[in-house]
Amino acid sequence: MKIVSLSNAPKVPVNLEGYKMHSSALLEVIHLCLQPGQYMPQHSNQFDVVACLIKGEVTLNMGETKTQLSLYDTVEIGKNMDRGFENFGTDEARLIIMKKL
């Protein structure tokens, strides 16, 4: 058994507060924090992603479509689909991002 805490998790190489909580051949789990007004630009990956909002308020931007996520909403995003997240709230937002490798 291996326990990873935010205090000892490696930082992900983006200009946001993100930490790699788990990494294996099949799955990578990222804890992402967005401050009010902060956003992750739209991008795509060559793998499916599942994201769960665990704190705050965010908008999921997919191309021209914007969807407001509520607390504990979980969304699966297919590979090669543009997506980004934006914190439109007044408090920090936190997401768990699961990359299905």
N, C-alpha and C positions, 0 to 999 in steps of 0.2 A: 504494500500500500504506500502511495506517495501523496502527501498533502501539500498543495501549493497555495500560498496566501498572496494577497496583493503586495505585501511587503517584500516578498522574495521572488515574485514572478518576473521573468524578463520582459523588458519594455519592447513593444512592437515598433518597427522602424517607420513611424508616421509622425506627423506634427500634431498629434493629439495624444491625450492620456489613454494609452491602451496597453494591456498586459496579456501575455500569452500564459494562460492558466493550464493548458494541456496541449500536448502535441504527440501524435502517433501517426502511423502510416495511413489511417483511415479518417482521422478527425483532428481538427485543431479548434481550441476554444479560446476566444479572446474576450476579455472584459474591457469595454470601451466606455469612457466617460467624456461627455460633451458639456462644456460650460454654456450658460445662456448665450444665445447668438452664435455659438460655434457650430461648425458643420463638417461632415466628411463629404468631399466632392464626389459626384457620380463617377463610377468606375465599374468595370466588369472583371470577372474572374473566370477561369476555366474549370470551376467546380460549383456545386450547389452550396447555398448558404442558408442557414436558419438563424433568425435573429429574434430575441425576446427582450422587450423593454421591461426593465426591473425597477426603474426609478425615473420620474420626471415625465416630460412631454417631448415627443419628437415627430417630425414629419419624415416619411419615407418618400424620397424623390426617385421615380423610375421614369426616365425620359421626360415627357411633358406631364406625367401624372404625379400628383402629390396626394399622399394619404396620411392623415393624422393617426398615429398609433396611441392607444390608451395603455395604461399600466397593465403589464403581463400579456399584452398582445404578442403573439408569435407569428412570424411570417416566414415562409419558405420562398427563396428567390433562386430561380434556375440559373445555371451557368450561362455565361456570355450575355447576361441581362444587365444593362446599366442600372445602378442603384447608388443612392447616397442618403445620408441621414442629416437632419438639421434640428437643433434644439431651439424651439420657438418659445420655450417657457422662461420663467424667471428663476428657476432653480436648476442645478445640474441634472443631467439625464444620464442614465447608465443602461447599457445594453450588454447582453451576452450574445456573442456572435459565434456560431458553430459552423465551421467550414468542413463540408463533407468531401474529403479528398479522394 
